[in-house]
Amino acid sequence: MRHAPCPGRRRASVAPTGATPRVLGLALLAVLLAGCAASDDRPSRESRDASRGPVDLADALPERATTGTYRAVAGDAQGEEFPLRITPASLDADGVFEIEGLRRSRLVRTGDGSIHVAEVIDRREQVRVVYEPAAVMLPDALRVGQVMRMEIEMRVYRLADGSRQASGGGTIELELVEVGLFDTPMGQVEGYRIREHHDLRLSLARVDVRVDAIYARGLGPVRLSTTRRTRTLGLFASEEREVLERIE
C-alpha cells in the first residue's frame, strides 16, 4: 500500500468576511467528526511498532451501508442520542457519513484508496462547508507514529439562502497512534487510534482543534472526543469539548 499523498498542497488563504470564530471552528470540527475523534482509552495489548511497516487502514470504515447510534457523553448535547448512517465511498460514487441532527459529510475515495471529506452540512450551525482540495479523513496506510500533514482551504455558506458566510485555511496533521484492542460501550473492539491536530487561521482569530479517534475494524469511529480552543484578537480565549460514543 502507498502512503496517501496530500492533495493540492496549496498555501492556505483567509478572507475576512465577518464570520464568527465559533462558526469557522465548528466548520472545521465537522471534518473531524466525519470520522476522527478523541479518547483517553489505552489499548489492552501492545501497539504495533512503526518499524513493522505501514498499517493498512482500508477496514477502518465499513464496506457496506451501515447504521448505528451515537450518544453524547460531554458537551452541549450531553445525554442526547443521534442516529448514524455510513455509506461507503467508491471511485464511482460519493459516500456519506451522517450523524443525524448534527452533521452530514460527503466522502470521496481517491485512486490510492484514501478517503477525503469534500463537503459538510452542519445542522446545528446551519452552514455548508466546502473543502478544496477535499480534506483527508483516512489515508490508505500509515506507520504507527507517522504524521501526515496537508494544507486545506474552506468556504462556508449559509443554509438559509446559500450566501457565502466565510472562508479560511489551515493545516491538518494526522497520526496513527496505536493499533490494538479497545474497550468501548459496544464491548471490546479491534481497531486503530488516530490523532489529529487542526490549526485554522482566521483574520481575527486562531482556532486549534485536537482530536483522537478510535476506529473499530469494519465499523468506523466508535468514540469521538474533540477539544477546540479559540483565541480572538490574540487576547480572548475560549474552549469547548464534545464527546460522542457509539452505543450500537
N, C-alpha and C positions, 0 to 999 in steps of 0.2 A: 504494500500500500504506500502511496505517496503522501507526503505532508501537504495539506491543503494550502494552496497559495493564498496570499492576501489580495483579494481582487481590487483593482483600481486604486493603488496606493497613492492617493492624491492628498495634497495638503488641505486640512480642514479649513473651512471659512465660516465666519459668523456674520450674520446680517442682523443688526439691531432693529427689531420690528415691534417692540413694545410688549412682547410676551413675558409672563412672569417666570422666574427661575423654577418655580414649583411645577408649572406645566411642562417645561422642557425636561426637567428632571424626571418626571413621571413618564414622559415620552420615551426617554432612553431606558427607563426601568422596564418598559413594555417589552423591549428586546430581551432583557434578562429573564423576564418571567415567561417569555415564549418557551424557554427551556433551560434556563440556568438559574440557580438559586443557592441558598446558604444552609449549612448545617454544622453544628459543633460535634456531631456524632463522629466517632472514630470507627474504622472497620474492625471486625473481630478477628481478622487474620492479617498477616504481614503484607504490606503493599508490594506490588511488583516493582523491581528495581529498574531505573531508567536505562541501565546498560543492557537490558534484555531486549531492547529494540522497541519499535513503535507498537502501540496498543491499538488494535482495530476497534473503532467506535461505531461500526455500522449497525450494531444491535442496540445502541443506546436509545433508539426510538423504535416503536412497533412497526412491523412490516405491513400490517393491515389496519383498517379503520378501527379505532378503539374509543371507548367511552369510560368514564370514571367519575370520581368526586373528590374535590379538594375541600379541606376545612381550614379556615384562617385561625391560627393559634396566637397571633400577635398582630398589632396594627389596628387601623380604623375599622376594619371589618371583622375583628376578633369574634369568634363564635359562629360566624356565617359559613354556610356550605355552598359550593359552586360546582355545577356540572362541568365535566371536562370532555372535550372532543378532540381527537387527533386523527387527521387524515394524512397518510404519508405522502411526501413529495416524490415525484419521479422526474426523469428527463423530459417526459412528455406532458406532465400535468403538475400544477402547483399543489402544495399541501396546505393543511390548516392545523394550527394549534390554538384552540379556543377554550378559555375559561369563561363560561357564560356569565354575563353580568359584570365582568371585569375587562377583558381584552381579547381580541381576536388577531392572530398573526398569520400572515400569508408566507408560506415557506417555499423556497426553490432549491432544487438539487443541481449541483454543477457536475461536469463531466468526470471529475475525480471522486465523486461520491459525497462530498461535503454538503452540509445543509446551511442555508442562509435565510435571513429574515428580510423580505423585501418591503413589507408594509404591515403596520399595526393599527388597529382601531381600538382606541381606549374608551370604553363605555362610560366610565366614571368621570373622566376629564372631558368627554365629548370632543375628542380630536382624532384625526387620522394622521399617522406619521409615515412618511415615505423615506426610505434609505437608498442612497445612490453613492457607491455601489451597495448592493444588499449586504447587510451586516452578518458576519459569520456567527452561526449558532453552534454548529458541531463540525469540526474538521473530520476528514475520513480517518485520520490516525494521529496520535501524539505519543511521545515517550512520557513516562512518568517524570515530572519535574520540568518538562519542556514548556516554554512560554511562547505562544503565538501572538503576534501584535499586528493590528491593522488600524488604519485611519478611516473614519466614517464621516459622511455628511448627511444631514437630515433636513426635511421640511415638514412643518406642522400645519395642518389645515383644520378649520372648524367644521364639525359635522353638520352644524345647523345650516350653513349656507355655502360651504365649500371654499370660503375665502382663506387666504394664506395668513396664518397667525404668527409664525416664527420660522427661523432657520438657524442652524448652528452646526457645529462639528466637534470632533474629538477623537479619542483613541479607545480601542478595546484591547485588553490583554487577557488572554485565556490560557489557563494552565491545567493540565491533568495532574491532580494531586495524588490520588490513590486509586487502586483497584482492589476490591475485596468484598467482604460480606458486611452489610449494614443493617442495623435494627431500625425498623420503621413502623408506623401504625398498621401497615399491611403485613407485618411479620418481617422476618429476616430475608433480605434480597441480596443477590449478587449484582454488582454493578460498579459504577465509577463516581468518584468525587471530582468535580470540575469547578475551579475557582475563576472568577472574572473580576477585572477592575475596569470600570468605565470612567473616563475623565472627559467631562463635557465642558467646553469653553464657550462662554457667552459674553456679550458685550458688557454686562453689568454684574455678572456672577460666574461662579465656577461650581459645578456640580460633580461630586465624587460619589460613585456608586460601587460598593463592594458586595460581591455575590459569591456564594458557594452552592454547588448543585449536587444532589445525589440522584443519579440516573440508575434505574433498575433495568437490567437487560431485557429487552423486548417490551418494556412498559413505558419508558420515558421518565421524566423527572418525578420523583416521589416525595421530595421535600424541597421547598423553595423558601429561602430566607434572605432578605436583602436589606442592607443599610444604606441610606442615602444622606449625604451631608451637603448642604448648600451654603455657600458664603457669598453674600451680596455686597458689592462695592468694597470688598476686602475687609469688611467690618462686621457685618451682621451674619451670624451663623445659625443654622437650624439643622435638626437631624430627625429622620423618620425611619421606621423599621417595619417591614412586613414579612410575615412567615406563613406559608401555606404548606399543609401536609396532605398527601393523598391518602384517603381512607378506604377507597375501593376502586 
